[in-house]
């Protein structure tokens, strides 16, 4: 797989989830079995804003040719995905999220594996 393909897939997933969290946070939260009060909805919307930022970043970075910039982007996304795995696992195991929470773990894990590949194994990220 090429880095640009991984970034485009990341952009699509992040933008779809981000827009959903901003527009219909209660619906998305309910899919994960989470409470849907006004505070939770607002927190979900802020999460959506962050996902939109990640989506835009990955979309605009898909054609970056500078290897130093690529490595910085890859490392930042790898670290954030690893933290996302931890948070999603803890949230699911604690019962804050229902079994659908494992889908979040899976999404973070797949992206983390992809970015780990480009960070540690593939000599040229292009």
Beta strands, then each sheet from edge to edge (+ up, - down):
end
